[in-house]
Structure formats: structure tokens, C-alpha cells
Amino acid sequence: MAHLLVTGGAGYVGSHTLRALLRAGHSAVVADDLRAGRAEFVKGAELVRADVGDAAALAETFRRHGPFDGVLHLAASIEVGESLRRPLAFYRNNVSAAVTLIEACAAAGARAFVFSSSAAVYGHRAQQPIPEDAPLAPVSPYGASKAMVERMLADAEAAHGLRFAALRYFNACGADPEGGLGECHEPETHLIPLALRAGAGTGPPLRLFGDDWPTRDGSCERDFVHVCDLADAHVRALEGLLSGGPGGAFNLGTGSGRTVREVLGEVERVLGRPVPVAMAPRRAGDPAALVADPTRFQRAYGWEPRRSDLGTIVRNAWAWERERSGDGL
């Protein structure tokens, strides 16, 4: 079993990935500055409160807790709209910090690097589903930062032998059905928790950003993938890299898109009540559709998004909302 460093392991996808790694028998140390993560999400691993971009803190983490067989890098700023308002902060946190981490990995002889990338690297694509060989054309600093780190990893692999997998998530959602973990962003910007809170009366009406998109019902279309399926993919990628399996870029999605209005319909079925909606203009940087072609990762590692049907996603997310609120919703 491998000894691993998980950056951002106190965050949403990071904490689910940490749980999956520990269940698979690996040991791990989490590095997280807790700007967005929660210390209570780190169980079964030591938490080092550190900024991944702090070279001295990172060197101390490698010295005290290594050697690490592999690194899973999930620490990043993620909100697309904020990246348009504060691009330099995104490049500092997502790109400069990644340089520091990759240098530390190369110096310490780590053998594998799994990177939390994003479908945002593709930008606006007419072709749906999107394969990995589609041109990268990000339309936000967030997407551009992910594409930059992918390029750095390819160059680091060529120069230093650090094998990598860049996992391009589509829309992460849901929560661990066993409880204790789920979406907990401040502020929350993701569709499903916002829709659940709107329908439950604990949040404002859900803002629908445009109703004239070129989709089957005028709302944006996305590929929703359960966070536990994403966590499983991280484990498979890490183990695969360490055993000589293929690396590079991989899409993680279901291959099937659902519109925002279809998601609202499922939320209403789970809640048994309507979700109030407020119309809003289109958001800058939003593509009409983003649907994955996940074939490459499925063939390479036998991965299937087994929990990613919309009903399971919404039911698990609602269970987490009730647990999180603690007020019997």
C-alpha cells in the first residue's frame, strides 16, 4: 500500500478522495490551509495546516511526513466567476502553488502525481460529448490555470520522470451516502445544494442563468458525476500510475448531459415540493453544454460512474443537507 500526500484533502472532492484512499488501505497525510476546507472532514490521516504555495512549509511536510509514493493535488481556487474578477489571485493560488508542489515532488522522488483538473479547460465546444483530444480553449482564468498546470506536469514528466494523471472533472455533485461528508462551500455556488435549499425554504429562490441556451429546454446542459465516483477514479489513477498504467489527461463524467431544468425536476421529486426560481442573465464564461466522453479512463482503469444517476445524486445531497443543517429538514 502507498503512502500519499493529499493537498486540499479537507475540501469537498479532497475529503471524499481521502476517505476512498484510506478504505483502499493506503496511508495519507493531508496538506490544507483550511481557507475552504474543514478540519473535521479529515479523519484517519494527519492534517498539516499549510499553504501548498509555501515552499518552506511544503519542504518541512515532505521532510517530516515523507517519503511519499505519490501526491494527489486537489488544492485550488475553484469559482469561475471569481476568477474573472480576480484572475491574478487565481494564477497565484492555482499555478504558482502548483509549481512549488511539482518541484518538491521531483526533488523528493515521488513517483506519481494525480491532478484535479477540470472540463473548464475545453471552453466552448460544439462537439459533445467532448474527447480528451479536443483543443483546449479555456474561457476563464480558472480553466486557463488548470490547462497551465497540465502542461507543467507533462513537461515535468519528460524532464524528471514524475508520472501524472490529470483528471478533468465535469460537474462534481452528491455526497457520501454513509454521511459525514458533503458540499460545504462558503458561499455555496453549486446548483444542487442551492436548489435543495431553495426548495426547502432555507435559501433564496434559485437563480436560473438564462433560458435561451441552444439546448432542449433552454437551460444549460452539464454532465453530473457523483463525488464518490470521482473519489474512486482518483484511487484507480494513483494505483495505476504506481503500477505502470497509462497517464496523461482523462475525462471524468457519465457521457450523458442533463439540463438545469431536468435537475430541478429531480430535486422537486425528492423534496415533494416545487423549487422557486428567479431568472437571471447568462453568466460570463458559461458554455451552453459540457458533456464528457469518459471512454479513455473507463478502458484504461475499468472505472464506471456507478452512483451518478441523477436520483442517487440528489437523494445523497439531500441527506447531507439535512445532516449539515441539524434541524430535521
PENORQUI-V404077 format. One record per residue. RES is the residue in three letters. OMEGA is omega as a letter, one per 30 degrees, with the letter a starting at -180 (none if undefined). BURIAL is + if it has 24 or more other ideal C-beta (glycine too) atoms within 12 Angstrom, else -. D_FIRST is the distance of its C-alpha to the first C-alpha in Angstrom with 2 decimals. Layout:
# PENORQUI-V404077
res->[RES,RES]
omega->[OMEGA,OMEGA]
burial->[BURIAL,BURIAL]
d_first->[D_FIRST,D_FIRST]
This chain:
# PENORQUI-V404077
res->[MET,ALA,HIS,LEU,LEU,VAL,THR,GLY,GLY,ALA,GLY,TYR,VAL,GLY,SER,HIS,THR,LEU,ARG,ALA,LEU,LEU,ARG,ALA,GLY,HIS,SER,ALA,VAL,VAL,ALA,ASP,ASP,LEU,ARG,ALA,GLY,ARG,ALA,GLU,PHE,VAL,LYS,GLY,ALA,GLU,LEU,VAL,ARG,ALA,ASP,VAL,GLY,ASP,ALA,ALA,ALA,LEU,ALA,GLU,THR,PHE,ARG,ARG,HIS,GLY,PRO,PHE,ASP,GLY,VAL,LEU,HIS,LEU,ALA,ALA,SER,ILE,GLU,VAL,GLY,GLU,SER,LEU,ARG,ARG,PRO,LEU,ALA,PHE,TYR,ARG,ASN,ASN,VAL,SER,ALA,ALA,VAL,THR,LEU,ILE,GLU,ALA,CYS,ALA,ALA,ALA,GLY,ALA,ARG,ALA,PHE,VAL,PHE,SER,SER,SER,ALA,ALA,VAL,TYR,GLY,HIS,ARG,ALA,GLN,GLN,PRO,ILE,PRO,GLU,ASP,ALA,PRO,LEU,ALA,PRO,VAL,SER,PRO,TYR,GLY,ALA,SER,LYS,ALA,MET,VAL,GLU,ARG,MET,LEU,ALA,ASP,ALA,GLU,ALA,ALA,HIS,GLY,LEU,ARG,PHE,ALA,ALA,LEU,ARG,TYR,PHE,ASN,ALA,CYS,GLY,ALA,ASP,PRO,GLU,GLY,GLY,LEU,GLY,GLU,CYS,HIS,GLU,PRO,GLU,THR,HIS,LEU,ILE,PRO,LEU,ALA,LEU,ARG,ALA,GLY,ALA,GLY,THR,GLY,PRO,PRO,LEU,ARG,LEU,PHE,GLY,ASP,ASP,TRP,PRO,THR,ARG,ASP,GLY,SER,CYS,GLU,ARG,ASP,PHE,VAL,HIS,VAL,CYS,ASP,LEU,ALA,ASP,ALA,HIS,VAL,ARG,ALA,LEU,GLU,GLY,LEU,LEU,SER,GLY,GLY,PRO,GLY,GLY,ALA,PHE,ASN,LEU,GLY,THR,GLY,SER,GLY,ARG,THR,VAL,ARG,GLU,VAL,LEU,GLY,GLU,VAL,GLU,ARG,VAL,LEU,GLY,ARG,PRO,VAL,PRO,VAL,ALA,MET,ALA,PRO,ARG,ARG,ALA,GLY,ASP,PRO,ALA,ALA,LEU,VAL,ALA,ASP,PRO,THR,ARG,PHE,GLN,ARG,ALA,TYR,GLY,TRP,GLU,PRO,ARG,ARG,SER,ASP,LEU,GLY,THR,ILE,VAL,ARG,ASN,ALA,TRP,ALA,TRP,GLU,ARG,GLU,ARG,SER,GLY,ASP,GLY,LEU]
omega->[a,l,a,l,l,l,a,a,l,l,a,a,a,a,l,l,l,a,a,l,a,l,l,l,l,l,a,l,a,l,a,l,l,l,l,a,a,a,a,l,a,l,l,l,l,l,l,a,a,l,a,l,l,a,a,l,l,l,l,l,l,a,a,a,a,f,l,l,a,l,l,a,a,a,a,l,a,a,a,a,l,l,l,l,a,a,a,l,l,l,l,a,a,a,a,l,l,l,a,a,a,l,l,l,a,a,a,l,l,a,a,a,l,a,l,l,a,l,l,l,a,a,a,a,l,a,l,f,a,l,a,a,l,l,l,a,a,a,l,l,l,l,l,a,l,l,l,a,l,l,l,l,l,l,l,l,l,a,a,l,l,a,a,l,l,a,a,l,l,a,l,a,l,a,l,a,l,l,l,a,l,a,a,a,l,f,l,l,a,a,a,l,l,l,l,a,l,a,a,a,l,l,l,l,a,l,l,a,l,l,a,l,l,l,a,l,l,l,a,l,a,l,a,a,a,a,l,l,l,l,l,l,l,l,a,a,a,a,l,l,a,a,l,l,a,l,a,a,l,l,l,l,a,a,a,a,l,a,l,l,l,l,l,l,l,l,l,l,a,a,a,a,a,l,l,a,l,a,l,l,l,l,l,l,a,l,l,a,l,a,a,l,a,a,a,a,l,a,a,a,l,a,l,l,a,a,a,l,a,l,l,a,a,l,l,l,l,l,l,l,l,l,a,a,l,a,l,l,none]
burial->[-,+,+,+,+,+,+,+,+,+,+,+,+,+,+,+,+,+,+,+,+,+,-,-,-,+,-,+,+,+,+,+,+,+,+,+,+,+,-,-,+,+,+,-,+,+,+,+,+,+,+,+,+,-,-,-,+,+,-,-,+,+,-,-,+,+,-,+,+,+,+,+,+,+,+,+,+,+,+,+,-,+,+,-,-,-,+,-,-,+,+,-,+,+,+,+,+,+,+,+,+,+,+,+,+,+,-,+,-,+,+,+,+,+,+,+,+,+,+,+,+,+,+,+,+,-,-,+,+,+,+,+,-,+,-,+,-,+,+,+,+,+,+,+,+,+,+,+,+,+,+,+,+,+,-,+,+,-,-,-,-,+,+,+,+,+,+,+,+,+,+,+,+,+,+,+,+,-,-,-,+,+,+,+,+,-,-,+,+,+,+,+,+,+,+,+,+,+,+,+,-,+,-,-,-,+,+,+,+,+,-,-,+,-,+,-,-,-,+,+,+,+,+,+,+,+,+,+,+,+,+,+,+,+,+,+,+,+,+,+,+,+,-,-,+,-,+,+,+,+,+,+,+,+,+,+,+,+,+,+,+,+,+,+,-,+,+,+,-,+,+,-,-,-,+,+,+,-,-,-,-,-,+,-,+,+,+,+,+,+,+,+,+,+,-,+,+,-,-,+,+,-,+,-,+,-,+,+,-,+,-,+,+,+,+,+,+,+,+,+,+,+,-,+,-,-,-,-,-]
d_first->[0.00,3.78,6.91,9.60,13.35,15.12,18.84,21.16,18.69,21.77,23.58,24.11,21.59,19.22,19.16,18.65,15.73,14.20,14.84,13.28,9.96,10.02,11.28,8.47,6.24,5.12,7.53,10.52,14.00,16.85,19.83,22.84,26.55,27.35,30.27,29.16,26.11,26.30,24.71,24.79,22.39,19.57,18.28,15.20,14.66,17.03,19.69,21.30,24.61,25.20,26.72,24.48,27.73,28.38,27.45,27.97,25.85,23.01,23.35,23.28,20.10,18.36,20.10,19.42,15.90,14.31,13.33,11.37,9.41,11.09,13.82,15.07,18.81,20.71,23.33,26.78,30.30,30.72,34.31,36.30,39.69,38.85,37.69,41.18,42.80,40.59,39.21,38.88,36.77,34.38,34.22,33.61,30.81,29.12,29.97,30.68,27.63,25.45,27.11,26.20,22.52,22.33,24.20,21.84,18.81,20.87,22.06,18.71,17.23,14.59,13.68,13.63,15.86,16.33,19.85,21.66,24.87,27.79,30.44,32.86,32.46,34.75,37.70,40.53,40.00,42.56,40.16,38.21,35.48,34.19,32.18,29.95,32.71,35.23,36.69,35.19,38.02,36.85,39.75,38.34,36.92,33.77,33.30,34.40,31.85,29.00,30.58,30.95,27.29,26.42,28.93,27.60,24.09,25.72,27.71,24.84,22.93,26.16,26.86,23.56,21.06,18.93,17.83,18.41,18.87,21.71,21.68,25.33,25.66,28.95,29.94,27.13,28.48,28.08,25.99,23.37,25.51,24.01,25.67,25.08,24.30,26.62,28.81,30.36,31.87,34.93,37.05,35.73,36.47,34.67,36.78,35.48,35.37,38.71,40.22,39.09,40.61,43.76,44.18,43.55,46.09,43.75,43.80,46.39,47.21,44.61,45.70,45.83,45.78,48.29,49.61,50.85,47.72,48.03,45.94,47.06,47.97,48.30,45.10,42.01,39.49,35.73,32.58,30.93,27.23,25.53,23.12,20.61,20.85,20.22,17.12,15.82,16.84,14.83,11.53,12.86,14.12,11.11,9.05,12.45,13.23,10.29,11.39,15.02,16.22,19.25,19.56,22.62,24.21,23.63,25.79,24.43,27.28,29.00,31.71,34.38,36.25,37.83,40.61,40.95,43.80,41.75,39.10,41.96,43.24,39.97,39.88,43.45,42.64,39.87,42.08,45.29,47.17,47.90,46.06,48.65,48.45,50.06,50.62,49.61,49.96,47.27,44.67,44.48,41.47,40.97,40.88,42.52,39.51,35.82,34.18,31.06,30.78,27.07,27.43,25.41,22.10,22.92,23.58,20.65,17.91,19.83,19.93,22.88,24.17,24.70,25.76,27.91,31.34,33.60,34.53,30.99,30.37,33.62,33.32,29.88,31.25,34.36,32.51,30.70,34.09,35.58,32.80,32.99,36.78,36.96,40.53,40.46,40.89]
